[in-house]
Amino acid sequence: MIRTLLALDGALVLGALSFVLAAEDDIRVVAEVDRGDAVSAAVHTQRPDVVVADLDVVEGIDPGRLGGCPLLLLAHPHRARRLRGMLCPSRAVGILRNDAAPHRVIDGIRRLARREPVLDADLVVAALRSDGPLTSRETEVLRLTAAGAPVAEVAASLGLTRGTVRNHLARIARKVGARTRVEAVRMAGEAGWI
């Protein structure tokens, strides 16, 4: 029996994955938490064989406080660079997209319990990239925008026309999957691109 702790953001996702795992003969969910501050306590009291966690829930927690059990991290591709801080040579760490199909999560739990690697190649590449999808000019435009500069000021600072700045901002939004400039700034900041 693989004792599994779920540390996921959102009651619906947490409940759904718990329900799916309950149907498996060899996996038992021993605890469910949705806050980072509850993870280490649950690990120490329940002693799971595998922890399945959203990167957002466990990010910033000292890996030593999560015990030595394998950790299956679920992450959004835009936040993949933040995975670096969770990689630890003394622990088996698996990485999957947060929208992975349930069968992939189940397989990941089983593989990690056997100390086998579990990796989403696209997430690993994104985590190891030293730069984001933005060009250096787009990064400059977004950095000035993030600092609160209006389009006219960004254009003047970089020697561009206002239309060129707006075009850069539209292209940036498409590249990062954002709907607005504010969302593009937030997403790029979370990914560490600016």
Secondary structure as GFF3:
##gff-version 3
##sequence-region A 1 194
A	DSSP	beta_strand	2	7	.	.	.	ID=ss1
A	DSSP	alpha_helix	11	22	.	.	.	ID=ss2
A	DSSP	beta_strand	27	33	.	.	.	ID=ss3
A	DSSP	alpha_helix	36	46	.	.	.	ID=ss4
A	DSSP	beta_strand	50	54	.	.	.	ID=ss5
A	DSSP	alpha_helix	55	58	.	.	.	ID=ss6
A	DSSP	three_ten_helix	63	66	.	.	.	ID=ss7
A	DSSP	beta_strand	71	75	.	.	.	ID=ss8
A	DSSP	three_ten_helix	77	86	.	.	.	ID=ss9
A	DSSP	beta_strand	93	97	.	.	.	ID=ss10
A	DSSP	alpha_helix	102	113	.	.	.	ID=ss11
A	DSSP	alpha_helix	121	128	.	.	.	ID=ss12
A	DSSP	alpha_helix	136	146	.	.	.	ID=ss13
A	DSSP	alpha_helix	151	158	.	.	.	ID=ss14
A	DSSP	alpha_helix	162	176	.	.	.	ID=ss15
A	DSSP	alpha_helix	181	191	.	.	.	ID=ss16
###
